[in-house]
Amino acid sequence: MRIIWFRMRTALRGRGGDAGMSTSEYAMGTIAACAFAAVLYKVVTSEVVSTALQSTIGKALDVPF
């Protein structure tokens, strides 16, 4: 009888089917963050962005005081 009462109580609280859910959410978030970092790294190290950054830094250093 206690087992039935325990199962009913946990089912009513909504804790029955959430086992491992947070772990998979963290895993998906980590994978998404790594993918975003890889894309951002490729963009920042591309020739176009590198040239633009060098140009901007060069212009900032050539400002007369």
mmCIF file of the N, C-alpha and C atoms, coordinates in Angstrom:
data_MODEL
# 
_entry.id   MODEL 
# 
loop_
_atom_site.group_PDB 
_atom_site.id 
_atom_site.type_symbol 
_atom_site.label_atom_id 
_atom_site.label_alt_id 
_atom_site.label_comp_id 
_atom_site.label_asym_id 
_atom_site.label_entity_id 
_atom_site.label_seq_id 
_atom_site.pdbx_PDB_ins_code 
_atom_site.Cartn_x 
_atom_site.Cartn_y 
_atom_site.Cartn_z 
_atom_site.occupancy 
_atom_site.B_iso_or_equiv 
_atom_site.pdbx_formal_charge 
_atom_site.auth_seq_id 
_atom_site.auth_comp_id 
_atom_site.auth_asym_id 
_atom_site.auth_atom_id 
_atom_site.pdbx_PDB_model_num 
ATOM 1   N N  . MET A 1 1  ? 0.816  -1.195 0.000   1.00 0.00 ? 1  MET A N  1 
ATOM 2   C CA . MET A 1 1  ? 0.000  0.000  0.000   1.00 0.00 ? 1  MET A CA 1 
ATOM 3   C C  . MET A 1 1  ? 0.860  1.260  0.000   1.00 0.00 ? 1  MET A C  1 
ATOM 4   N N  . ARG A 1 2  ? 1.992  1.212  0.716   1.00 0.00 ? 2  ARG A N  1 
ATOM 5   C CA . ARG A 1 2  ? 2.861  2.388  0.751   1.00 0.00 ? 2  ARG A CA 1 
ATOM 6   C C  . ARG A 1 2  ? 3.464  2.683  -0.615  1.00 0.00 ? 2  ARG A C  1 
ATOM 7   N N  . ILE A 1 3  ? 3.795  1.653  -1.372  1.00 0.00 ? 3  ILE A N  1 
ATOM 8   C CA . ILE A 1 3  ? 4.384  1.850  -2.694  1.00 0.00 ? 3  ILE A CA 1 
ATOM 9   C C  . ILE A 1 3  ? 3.393  2.550  -3.616  1.00 0.00 ? 3  ILE A C  1 
ATOM 10  N N  . ILE A 1 4  ? 2.154  2.149  -3.560  1.00 0.00 ? 4  ILE A N  1 
ATOM 11  C CA . ILE A 1 4  ? 1.124  2.780  -4.397  1.00 0.00 ? 4  ILE A CA 1 
ATOM 12  C C  . ILE A 1 4  ? 0.961  4.238  -4.001  1.00 0.00 ? 4  ILE A C  1 
ATOM 13  N N  . TRP A 1 5  ? 0.938  4.509  -2.709  1.00 0.00 ? 5  TRP A N  1 
ATOM 14  C CA . TRP A 1 5  ? 0.797  5.893  -2.228  1.00 0.00 ? 5  TRP A CA 1 
ATOM 15  C C  . TRP A 1 5  ? 2.002  6.743  -2.665  1.00 0.00 ? 5  TRP A C  1 
ATOM 16  N N  . PHE A 1 6  ? 3.194  6.187  -2.584  1.00 0.00 ? 6  PHE A N  1 
ATOM 17  C CA . PHE A 1 6  ? 4.398  6.911  -2.994  1.00 0.00 ? 6  PHE A CA 1 
ATOM 18  C C  . PHE A 1 6  ? 4.364  7.218  -4.489  1.00 0.00 ? 6  PHE A C  1 
ATOM 19  N N  . ARG A 1 7  ? 3.960  6.257  -5.298  1.00 0.00 ? 7  ARG A N  1 
ATOM 20  C CA . ARG A 1 7  ? 3.889  6.472  -6.750  1.00 0.00 ? 7  ARG A CA 1 
ATOM 21  C C  . ARG A 1 7  ? 2.838  7.509  -7.101  1.00 0.00 ? 7  ARG A C  1 
ATOM 22  N N  . MET A 1 8  ? 1.712  7.464  -6.432  1.00 0.00 ? 8  MET A N  1 
ATOM 23  C CA . MET A 1 8  ? 0.663  8.460  -6.692  1.00 0.00 ? 8  MET A CA 1 
ATOM 24  C C  . MET A 1 8  ? 1.143  9.852  -6.292  1.00 0.00 ? 8  MET A C  1 
ATOM 25  N N  . ARG A 1 9  ? 1.825  9.943  -5.162  1.00 0.00 ? 9  ARG A N  1 
ATOM 26  C CA . ARG A 1 9  ? 2.305  11.232 -4.688  1.00 0.00 ? 9  ARG A CA 1 
ATOM 27  C C  . ARG A 1 9  ? 3.349  11.814 -5.644  1.00 0.00 ? 9  ARG A C  1 
ATOM 28  N N  . THR A 1 10 ? 4.287  11.002 -6.101  1.00 0.00 ? 10 THR A N  1 
ATOM 29  C CA . THR A 1 10 ? 5.306  11.507 -7.023  1.00 0.00 ? 10 THR A CA 1 
ATOM 30  C C  . THR A 1 10 ? 4.716  11.829 -8.396  1.00 0.00 ? 10 THR A C  1 
ATOM 31  N N  . ALA A 1 11 ? 3.723  11.084 -8.817  1.00 0.00 ? 11 ALA A N  1 
ATOM 32  C CA . ALA A 1 11 ? 3.077  11.378 -10.100 1.00 0.00 ? 11 ALA A CA 1 
ATOM 33  C C  . ALA A 1 11 ? 2.328  12.696 -10.031 1.00 0.00 ? 11 ALA A C  1 
ATOM 34  N N  . LEU A 1 12 ? 1.676  12.970 -8.910  1.00 0.00 ? 12 LEU A N  1 
ATOM 35  C CA . LEU A 1 12 ? 0.943  14.216 -8.759  1.00 0.00 ? 12 LEU A CA 1 
ATOM 36  C C  . LEU A 1 12 ? 1.894  15.414 -8.658  1.00 0.00 ? 12 LEU A C  1 
ATOM 37  N N  . ARG A 1 13 ? 3.041  15.212 -8.119  1.00 0.00 ? 13 ARG A N  1 
ATOM 38  C CA . ARG A 1 13 ? 4.014  16.298 -8.021  1.00 0.00 ? 13 ARG A CA 1 
ATOM 39  C C  . ARG A 1 13 ? 4.711  16.561 -9.352  1.00 0.00 ? 13 ARG A C  1 
ATOM 40  N N  . GLY A 1 14 ? 4.607  15.671 -10.291 1.00 0.00 ? 14 GLY A N  1 
ATOM 41  C CA . GLY A 1 14 ? 5.216  15.863 -11.598 1.00 0.00 ? 14 GLY A CA 1 
ATOM 42  C C  . GLY A 1 14 ? 6.664  15.456 -11.669 1.00 0.00 ? 14 GLY A C  1 
ATOM 43  N N  . ARG A 1 15 ? 7.133  14.592 -10.797 1.00 0.00 ? 15 ARG A N  1 
ATOM 44  C CA . ARG A 1 15 ? 8.528  14.181 -10.792 1.00 0.00 ? 15 ARG A CA 1 
ATOM 45  C C  . ARG A 1 15 ? 8.725  12.812 -11.424 1.00 0.00 ? 15 ARG A C  1 
ATOM 46  N N  . GLY A 1 16 ? 7.721  12.282 -12.028 1.00 0.00 ? 16 GLY A N  1 
ATOM 47  C CA . GLY A 1 16 ? 7.831  10.925 -12.540 1.00 0.00 ? 16 GLY A CA 1 
ATOM 48  C C  . GLY A 1 16 ? 8.672  10.777 -13.788 1.00 0.00 ? 16 GLY A C  1 
ATOM 49  N N  . GLY A 1 17 ? 8.547  11.683 -14.774 1.00 0.00 ? 17 GLY A N  1 
ATOM 50  C CA . GLY A 1 17 ? 9.215  11.489 -16.050 1.00 0.00 ? 17 GLY A CA 1 
ATOM 51  C C  . GLY A 1 17 ? 10.361 12.424 -16.341 1.00 0.00 ? 17 GLY A C  1 
ATOM 52  N N  . ASP A 1 18 ? 10.904 13.087 -15.349 1.00 0.00 ? 18 ASP A N  1 
ATOM 53  C CA . ASP A 1 18 ? 11.957 14.060 -15.602 1.00 0.00 ? 18 ASP A CA 1 
ATOM 54  C C  . ASP A 1 18 ? 13.359 13.533 -15.320 1.00 0.00 ? 18 ASP A C  1 
ATOM 55  N N  . ALA A 1 19 ? 13.515 12.253 -15.175 1.00 0.00 ? 19 ALA A N  1 
ATOM 56  C CA . ALA A 1 19 ? 14.823 11.698 -14.839 1.00 0.00 ? 19 ALA A CA 1 
ATOM 57  C C  . ALA A 1 19 ? 15.809 11.932 -15.979 1.00 0.00 ? 19 ALA A C  1 
ATOM 58  N N  . GLY A 1 20 ? 16.932 12.598 -15.685 1.00 0.00 ? 20 GLY A N  1 
ATOM 59  C CA . GLY A 1 20 ? 17.963 12.840 -16.682 1.00 0.00 ? 20 GLY A CA 1 
ATOM 60  C C  . GLY A 1 20 ? 17.702 13.998 -17.616 1.00 0.00 ? 20 GLY A C  1 
ATOM 61  N N  . MET A 1 21 ? 16.621 14.691 -17.433 1.00 0.00 ? 21 MET A N  1 
ATOM 62  C CA . MET A 1 21 ? 16.288 15.767 -18.349 1.00 0.00 ? 21 MET A CA 1 
ATOM 63  C C  . MET A 1 21 ? 17.278 16.930 -18.250 1.00 0.00 ? 21 MET A C  1 
ATOM 64  N N  . SER A 1 22 ? 17.684 17.295 -17.061 1.00 0.00 ? 22 SER A N  1 
ATOM 65  C CA . SER A 1 22 ? 18.596 18.429 -16.931 1.00 0.00 ? 22 SER A CA 1 
ATOM 66  C C  . SER A 1 22 ? 19.974 18.093 -17.511 1.00 0.00 ? 22 SER A C  1 
ATOM 67  N N  . THR A 1 23 ? 20.412 16.863 -17.395 1.00 0.00 ? 23 THR A N  1 
ATOM 68  C CA . THR A 1 23 ? 21.697 16.477 -17.955 1.00 0.00 ? 23 THR A CA 1 
ATOM 69  C C  . THR A 1 23 ? 21.699 16.611 -19.469 1.00 0.00 ? 23 THR A C  1 
ATOM 70  N N  . SER A 1 24 ? 20.640 16.202 -20.115 1.00 0.00 ? 24 SER A N  1 
ATOM 71  C CA . SER A 1 24 ? 20.581 16.322 -21.573 1.00 0.00 ? 24 SER A CA 1 
ATOM 72  C C  . SER A 1 24 ? 20.483 17.785 -21.993 1.00 0.00 ? 24 SER A C  1 
ATOM 73  N N  . GLU A 1 25 ? 19.804 18.610 -21.211 1.00 0.00 ? 25 GLU A N  1 
ATOM 74  C CA . GLU A 1 25 ? 19.726 20.033 -21.530 1.00 0.00 ? 25 GLU A CA 1 
ATOM 75  C C  . GLU A 1 25 ? 21.100 20.683 -21.403 1.00 0.00 ? 25 GLU A C  1 
ATOM 76  N N  . TYR A 1 26 ? 21.847 20.330 -20.367 1.00 0.00 ? 26 TYR A N  1 
ATOM 77  C CA . TYR A 1 26 ? 23.201 20.866 -20.230 1.00 0.00 ? 26 TYR A CA 1 
ATOM 78  C C  . TYR A 1 26 ? 24.089 20.399 -21.376 1.00 0.00 ? 26 TYR A C  1 
ATOM 79  N N  . ALA A 1 27 ? 23.939 19.164 -21.780 1.00 0.00 ? 27 ALA A N  1 
ATOM 80  C CA . ALA A 1 27 ? 24.737 18.639 -22.889 1.00 0.00 ? 27 ALA A CA 1 
ATOM 81  C C  . ALA A 1 27 ? 24.427 19.383 -24.185 1.00 0.00 ? 27 ALA A C  1 
ATOM 82  N N  . MET A 1 28 ? 23.166 19.612 -24.464 1.00 0.00 ? 28 MET A N  1 
ATOM 83  C CA . MET A 1 28 ? 22.790 20.336 -25.679 1.00 0.00 ? 28 MET A CA 1 
ATOM 84  C C  . MET A 1 28 ? 23.275 21.780 -25.624 1.00 0.00 ? 28 MET A C  1 
ATOM 85  N N  . GLY A 1 29 ? 23.202 22.394 -24.462 1.00 0.00 ? 29 GLY A N  1 
ATOM 86  C CA . GLY A 1 29 ? 23.697 23.761 -24.311 1.00 0.00 ? 29 GLY A CA 1 
ATOM 87  C C  . GLY A 1 29 ? 25.200 23.835 -24.522 1.00 0.00 ? 29 GLY A C  1 
ATOM 88  N N  . THR A 1 30 ? 25.925 22.856 -24.025 1.00 0.00 ? 30 THR A N  1 
ATOM 89  C CA . THR A 1 30 ? 27.375 22.818 -24.209 1.00 0.00 ? 30 THR A CA 1 
ATOM 90  C C  . THR A 1 30 ? 27.740 22.617 -25.670 1.00 0.00 ? 30 THR A C  1 
ATOM 91  N N  . ILE A 1 31 ? 27.028 21.740 -26.345 1.00 0.00 ? 31 ILE A N  1 
ATOM 92  C CA . ILE A 1 31 ? 27.273 21.507 -27.774 1.00 0.00 ? 31 ILE A CA 1 
ATOM 93  C C  . ILE A 1 31 ? 26.977 22.771 -28.578 1.00 0.00 ? 31 ILE A C  1 
ATOM 94  N N  . ALA A 1 32 ? 25.886 23.446 -28.252 1.00 0.00 ? 32 ALA A N  1 
ATOM 95  C CA . ALA A 1 32 ? 25.536 24.685 -28.964 1.00 0.00 ? 32 ALA A CA 1 
ATOM 96  C C  . ALA A 1 32 ? 26.575 25.769 -28.714 1.00 0.00 ? 32 ALA A C  1 
ATOM 97  N N  . ALA A 1 33 ? 27.063 25.885 -27.473 1.00 0.00 ? 33 ALA A N  1 
ATOM 98  C CA . ALA A 1 33 ? 28.088 26.888 -27.163 1.00 0.00 ? 33 ALA A CA 1 
ATOM 99  C C  . ALA A 1 33 ? 29.385 26.587 -27.906 1.00 0.00 ? 33 ALA A C  1 
ATOM 100 N N  . CYS A 1 34 ? 29.765 25.326 -27.986 1.00 0.00 ? 34 CYS A N  1 
ATOM 101 C CA . CYS A 1 34 ? 30.983 24.951 -28.718 1.00 0.00 ? 34 CYS A CA 1 
ATOM 102 C C  . CYS A 1 34 ? 30.838 25.230 -30.211 1.00 0.00 ? 34 CYS A C  1 
ATOM 103 N N  . ALA A 1 35 ? 29.685 24.950 -30.756 1.00 0.00 ? 35 ALA A N  1 
ATOM 104 C CA . ALA A 1 35 ? 29.448 25.225 -32.180 1.00 0.00 ? 35 ALA A CA 1 
ATOM 105 C C  . ALA A 1 35 ? 29.498 26.727 -32.448 1.00 0.00 ? 35 ALA A C  1 
ATOM 106 N N  . PHE A 1 36 ? 28.897 27.519 -31.565 1.00 0.00 ? 36 PHE A N  1 
ATOM 107 C CA . PHE A 1 36 ? 28.929 28.977 -31.720 1.00 0.00 ? 36 PHE A CA 1 
ATOM 108 C C  . PHE A 1 36 ? 30.362 29.496 -31.616 1.00 0.00 ? 36 PHE A C  1 
ATOM 109 N N  . ALA A 1 37 ? 31.137 28.946 -30.684 1.00 0.00 ? 37 ALA A N  1 
ATOM 110 C CA . ALA A 1 37 ? 32.537 29.360 -30.531 1.00 0.00 ? 37 ALA A CA 1 
ATOM 111 C C  . ALA A 1 37 ? 33.342 29.012 -31.772 1.00 0.00 ? 37 ALA A C  1 
ATOM 112 N N  . ALA A 1 38 ? 33.095 27.858 -32.364 1.00 0.00 ? 38 ALA A N  1 
ATOM 113 C CA . ALA A 1 38 ? 33.814 27.461 -33.573 1.00 0.00 ? 38 ALA A CA 1 
ATOM 114 C C  . ALA A 1 38 ? 33.484 28.396 -34.738 1.00 0.00 ? 38 ALA A C  1 
ATOM 115 N N  . VAL A 1 39 ? 32.220 28.729 -34.887 1.00 0.00 ? 39 VAL A N  1 
ATOM 116 C CA . VAL A 1 39 ? 31.815 29.648 -35.961 1.00 0.00 ? 39 VAL A CA 1 
ATOM 117 C C  . VAL A 1 39 ? 32.410 31.030 -35.723 1.00 0.00 ? 39 VAL A C  1 
ATOM 118 N N  . LEU A 1 40 ? 32.360 31.498 -34.487 1.00 0.00 ? 40 LEU A N  1 
ATOM 119 C CA . LEU A 1 40 ? 32.918 32.809 -34.162 1.00 0.00 ? 40 LEU A CA 1 
ATOM 120 C C  . LEU A 1 40 ? 34.426 32.842 -34.408 1.00 0.00 ? 40 LEU A C  1 
ATOM 121 N N  . TYR A 1 41 ? 35.114 31.769 -34.061 1.00 0.00 ? 41 TYR A N  1 
ATOM 122 C CA . TYR A 1 41 ? 36.558 31.689 -34.309 1.00 0.00 ? 41 TYR A CA 1 
ATOM 123 C C  . TYR A 1 41 ? 36.858 31.762 -35.803 1.00 0.00 ? 41 TYR A C  1 
ATOM 124 N N  . LYS A 1 42 ? 36.076 31.045 -36.611 1.00 0.00 ? 42 LYS A N  1 
ATOM 125 C CA . LYS A 1 42 ? 36.285 31.070 -38.064 1.00 0.00 ? 42 LYS A CA 1 
ATOM 126 C C  . LYS A 1 42 ? 36.041 32.464 -38.626 1.00 0.00 ? 42 LYS A C  1 
ATOM 127 N N  . VAL A 1 43 ? 35.026 33.152 -38.112 1.00 0.00 ? 43 VAL A N  1 
ATOM 128 C CA . VAL A 1 43 ? 34.722 34.500 -38.604 1.00 0.00 ? 43 VAL A CA 1 
ATOM 129 C C  . VAL A 1 43 ? 35.832 35.467 -38.218 1.00 0.00 ? 43 VAL A C  1 
ATOM 130 N N  . VAL A 1 44 ? 36.267 35.418 -36.962 1.00 0.00 ? 44 VAL A N  1 
ATOM 131 C CA . VAL A 1 44 ? 37.272 36.364 -36.488 1.00 0.00 ? 44 VAL A CA 1 
ATOM 132 C C  . VAL A 1 44 ? 38.621 36.125 -37.158 1.00 0.00 ? 44 VAL A C  1 
ATOM 133 N N  . THR A 1 45 ? 38.950 34.884 -37.447 1.00 0.00 ? 45 THR A N  1 
ATOM 134 C CA . THR A 1 45 ? 40.242 34.594 -38.068 1.00 0.00 ? 45 THR A CA 1 
ATOM 135 C C  . THR A 1 45 ? 40.193 34.619 -39.598 1.00 0.00 ? 45 THR A C  1 
ATOM 136 N N  . SER A 1 46 ? 39.048 34.985 -40.166 1.00 0.00 ? 46 SER A N  1 
ATOM 137 C CA . SER A 1 46 ? 38.969 35.059 -41.625 1.00 0.00 ? 46 SER A CA 1 
ATOM 138 C C  . SER A 1 46 ? 39.780 36.257 -42.122 1.00 0.00 ? 46 SER A C  1 
ATOM 139 N N  . GLU A 1 47 ? 40.120 36.221 -43.383 1.00 0.00 ? 47 GLU A N  1 
ATOM 140 C CA . GLU A 1 47 ? 40.959 37.269 -43.982 1.00 0.00 ? 47 GLU A CA 1 
ATOM 141 C C  . GLU A 1 47 ? 40.259 38.621 -43.973 1.00 0.00 ? 47 GLU A C  1 
ATOM 142 N N  . VAL A 1 48 ? 38.974 38.652 -44.243 1.00 0.00 ? 48 VAL A N  1 
ATOM 143 C CA . VAL A 1 48 ? 38.226 39.913 -44.304 1.00 0.00 ? 48 VAL A CA 1 
ATOM 144 C C  . VAL A 1 48 ? 38.201 40.592 -42.941 1.00 0.00 ? 48 VAL A C  1 
ATOM 145 N N  . VAL A 1 49 ? 37.873 39.848 -41.902 1.00 0.00 ? 49 VAL A N  1 
ATOM 146 C CA . VAL A 1 49 ? 37.786 40.424 -40.563 1.00 0.00 ? 49 VAL A CA 1 
ATOM 147 C C  . VAL A 1 49 ? 39.180 40.799 -40.066 1.00 0.00 ? 49 VAL A C  1 
ATOM 148 N N  . SER A 1 50 ? 40.168 39.985 -40.346 1.00 0.00 ? 50 SER A N  1 
ATOM 149 C CA . SER A 1 50 ? 41.535 40.289 -39.936 1.00 0.00 ? 50 SER A CA 1 
ATOM 150 C C  . SER A 1 50 ? 42.020 41.585 -40.578 1.00 0.00 ? 50 SER A C  1 
ATOM 151 N N  . THR A 1 51 ? 41.753 41.755 -41.848 1.00 0.00 ? 51 THR A N  1 
ATOM 152 C CA . THR A 1 51 ? 42.136 42.985 -42.547 1.00 0.00 ? 51 THR A CA 1 
ATOM 153 C C  . THR A 1 51 ? 41.403 44.190 -41.976 1.00 0.00 ? 51 THR A C  1 
ATOM 154 N N  . ALA A 1 52 ? 40.118 44.039 -41.689 1.00 0.00 ? 52 ALA A N  1 
ATOM 155 C CA . ALA A 1 52 ? 39.348 45.142 -41.124 1.00 0.00 ? 52 ALA A CA 1 
ATOM 156 C C  . ALA A 1 52 ? 39.862 45.529 -39.737 1.00 0.00 ? 52 ALA A C  1 
ATOM 157 N N  . LEU A 1 53 ? 40.194 44.542 -38.917 1.00 0.00 ? 53 LEU A N  1 
ATOM 158 C CA . LEU A 1 53 ? 40.730 44.840 -37.584 1.00 0.00 ? 53 LEU A CA 1 
ATOM 159 C C  . LEU A 1 53 ? 42.091 45.529 -37.675 1.00 0.00 ? 53 LEU A C  1 
ATOM 160 N N  . GLN A 1 54 ? 42.953 45.062 -38.578 1.00 0.00 ? 54 GLN A N  1 
ATOM 161 C CA . GLN A 1 54 ? 44.253 45.694 -38.747 1.00 0.00 ? 54 GLN A CA 1 
ATOM 162 C C  . GLN A 1 54 ? 44.109 47.122 -39.251 1.00 0.00 ? 54 GLN A C  1 
ATOM 163 N N  . SER A 1 55 ? 43.167 47.346 -40.145 1.00 0.00 ? 55 SER A N  1 
ATOM 164 C CA . SER A 1 55 ? 42.921 48.685 -40.661 1.00 0.00 ? 55 SER A CA 1 
ATOM 165 C C  . SER A 1 55 ? 42.418 49.617 -39.555 1.00 0.00 ? 55 SER A C  1 
ATOM 166 N N  . THR A 1 56 ? 41.502 49.124 -38.754 1.00 0.00 ? 56 THR A N  1 
ATOM 167 C CA . THR A 1 56 ? 40.952 49.937 -37.661 1.00 0.00 ? 56 THR A CA 1 
ATOM 168 C C  . THR A 1 56 ? 42.025 50.279 -36.635 1.00 0.00 ? 56 THR A C  1 
ATOM 169 N N  . ILE A 1 57 ? 42.835 49.300 -36.274 1.00 0.00 ? 57 ILE A N  1 
ATOM 170 C CA . ILE A 1 57 ? 43.909 49.539 -35.311 1.00 0.00 ? 57 ILE A CA 1 
ATOM 171 C C  . ILE A 1 57 ? 44.948 50.493 -35.901 1.00 0.00 ? 57 ILE A C  1 
ATOM 172 N N  . GLY A 1 58 ? 45.260 50.325 -37.175 1.00 0.00 ? 58 GLY A N  1 
ATOM 173 C CA . GLY A 1 58 ? 46.200 51.232 -37.848 1.00 0.00 ? 58 GLY A CA 1 
ATOM 174 C C  . GLY A 1 58 ? 45.707 52.658 -37.869 1.00 0.00 ? 58 GLY A C  1 
ATOM 175 N N  . LYS A 1 59 ? 44.412 52.853 -38.156 1.00 0.00 ? 59 LYS A N  1 
ATOM 176 C CA . LYS A 1 59 ? 43.837 54.203 -38.161 1.00 0.00 ? 59 LYS A CA 1 
ATOM 177 C C  . LYS A 1 59 ? 43.852 54.807 -36.768 1.00 0.00 ? 59 LYS A C  1 
ATOM 178 N N  . ALA A 1 60 ? 43.584 53.977 -35.750 1.00 0.00 ? 60 ALA A N  1 
ATOM 179 C CA . ALA A 1 60 ? 43.577 54.485 -34.377 1.00 0.00 ? 60 ALA A CA 1 
ATOM 180 C C  . ALA A 1 60 ? 44.971 54.892 -33.925 1.00 0.00 ? 60 ALA A C  1 
ATOM 181 N N  . LEU A 1 61 ? 46.002 54.178 -34.389 1.00 0.00 ? 61 LEU A N  1 
ATOM 182 C CA . LEU A 1 61 ? 47.366 54.519 -33.992 1.00 0.00 ? 61 LEU A CA 1 
ATOM 183 C C  . LEU A 1 61 ? 47.936 55.703 -34.780 1.00 0.00 ? 61 LEU A C  1 
ATOM 184 N N  . ASP A 1 62 ? 47.368 56.005 -35.932 1.00 0.00 ? 62 ASP A N  1 
ATOM 185 C CA . ASP A 1 62 ? 47.863 57.116 -36.751 1.00 0.00 ? 62 ASP A CA 1 
ATOM 186 C C  . ASP A 1 62 ? 47.188 58.445 -36.438 1.00 0.00 ? 62 ASP A C  1 
ATOM 187 N N  . VAL A 1 63 ? 46.378 58.505 -35.403 1.00 0.00 ? 63 VAL A N  1 
ATOM 188 C CA . VAL A 1 63 ? 45.669 59.734 -35.036 1.00 0.00 ? 63 VAL A CA 1 
ATOM 189 C C  . VAL A 1 63 ? 46.686 60.717 -34.439 1.00 0.00 ? 63 VAL A C  1 
ATOM 190 N N  . PRO A 1 64 ? 46.763 61.940 -34.993 1.00 0.00 ? 64 PRO A N  1 
ATOM 191 C CA . PRO A 1 64 ? 47.699 62.930 -34.413 1.00 0.00 ? 64 PRO A CA 1 
ATOM 192 C C  . PRO A 1 64 ? 47.174 63.496 -33.099 1.00 0.00 ? 64 PRO A C  1 
ATOM 193 N N  . PHE A 1 65 ? 48.078 63.775 -32.201 1.00 0.00 ? 65 PHE A N  1 
ATOM 194 C CA . PHE A 1 65 ? 47.682 64.355 -30.912 1.00 0.00 ? 65 PHE A CA 1 
ATOM 195 C C  . PHE A 1 65 ? 47.996 65.816 -30.886 1.00 0.00 ? 65 PHE A C  1 
# 
